[in-house]
Amino acid sequence: MAQAGKRGGHSSRPSAGGRTSKQHTDSRTSKGGSVAAAATDALTSKLESRRGPVKVQLNTWVLASTEARLKWLVKNRQFTVTSVVDVALQELLDRYDVPAADPDGRIGEQ
């Protein structure tokens, strides 16, 4: 279950000595094929790191095989776990017609 935070979009990390965002580099090879490349290109823009809405912590358990695949994606495509999980959840919620929430995380009455 997600917990609402009150960070207000401001990071609590120190500005010096913390992690820095890596520039996205395309590490694909021709082995993936054009279909895989097209699917990857379509999601790349959604997965690019960006500052924006307030984030809340979400803790969960996943299968070991899912974690291994996620780690591979993060390492080989230079994405973050947060962005991958957020895009995957957004696509699932859209598929099931879950109403959109406002920036404060509230869903209007339907």
N, C-alpha and C positions, 0 to 999 in steps of 0.2 A: 504494500500500500504506500502511495506517495505521501510525503509529509510536506505541508506548505511551509516554505521558509520566508523570512523577512529580510532577505539580503538586498532587495531593491535593485538588483542588477549589478551591484558592486562586488568585486572579488575581494575575498578576505586574504588572498595570497599576497605575500610581499612582492613588490614590483621588481626587485632585484634578487637574483639567485634562484628564482622559481623556474618552473618549466616554461619553455618558450614554444610557440607554435611553429611547426615545421612547414616549409613551403611544399605544396603538393607537387610531386614529380610523378610523371607517368612511367610506371615500371612494367607496363604490359608488353607482352611479346605476341608474335603472330600465332602462337599456339592456341590462344583463346578463341580465335575465329571472329568473324565480323558480327555474328549474333551476340556473342558474349561481350564484345567491345561496345556494341550499340547499347546494350542493357547497362553496362558499366557507365558509359557516357551519360545516359539519362539520369542516373542516380548521383553522379559525381557532383553536380551543382547543388543537390540537396545535402550532400555530406560535407561540403566545404565548411571549415570552421568559420564562425562569425560570432560577433558579440550581438546580443539581442535580448530577448525576453528573459525574465527571471526564471531560474531553474530550481527544481526541487529534487531532493534525494529520493531515489527509488532503489530499494534493495530486494533482490530476488535470487532464486536458485535456477540454474539451467543445467541441461545435460552436459556431461564432459565433452561430448562430440560437438555440441553447439559452441562451447567455450573455445575449443580448439579452432573451429572455423572462424570465430570472431577474432581471435588473436591473429590468425593468418591474415585476415582482411585488414586489420589495423596495421600490422607490420608491413604488408606488401603493397598496400594502397595509401598508406600514410594518413588514414582517417583516425578519428577518435572513437572510443567505445561509446561515449555519450551521443555523438552524432549518428552513429550506426543504429543504436538502439532507438533513438528518437524517430529516425526516418522509418524504421521497420514498424514501430508501433503506430505512427501516423498512417502508414499505408494500410495496416490491418483495421484501424478504426474507420478509415474512409471506406474500406471494402464493406464494412458492416453498417454503414450509414449512421455512425455515432455523430451526434451534432457537434459542431465546432465550439470551442470554449473561447472566452475573451482572454486578453493578456493576463488577467488576474486569476485565471483558472476556473471561471464560473461558466456553467452552461445555462443559457436562458431557458425558460419554461417552453416546452413544445406543445 
